[in-house]
Amino acid sequence: MIEATSCGGVVIFRGKILVLYKNYRNKYEGWVLPKGTVEEGEEYKETALREVKEESGVTGKIIKYVGKSSYSFNTPSDIVEKDVHWYLMTTDSYHSKPQKEEFFVDSGFYKFHEAYHLLKFSNEKAILEKAYDEYLELKKNNLWPYGKGKF
């Protein structure tokens, strides 16, 4: 068994959530949240910000840690057990540019119910729900100072 760690972001701008569409040779297709593998010497927050930037072109700002999801998958030679650490983030515009080299063919910001139904994986839907609840709570208490074009 191989253990792996990734980090990612639930990026919210003006109430809408960033999601990416991946199409890998028509074998893997679906909408996902941006995430990727921790590089040697990298802090989890750094990984999350770097992966959001690489996969979507979006410069994120971390608001808070949301939680961890875990899943496993098979490779030809082994089973991979993966933990993903998630951060609630914001940004300063709706601009995104999917990373073609990683087979992302579309990206955009969607309303919660749209993003929730687009997402392919149940563990990402659960993280989205948790992050969006945190966002709504911060907004309700006037603690979400972002979304006015600057952060």
Disulfide bonds with the S-S distance in Angstrom:
none
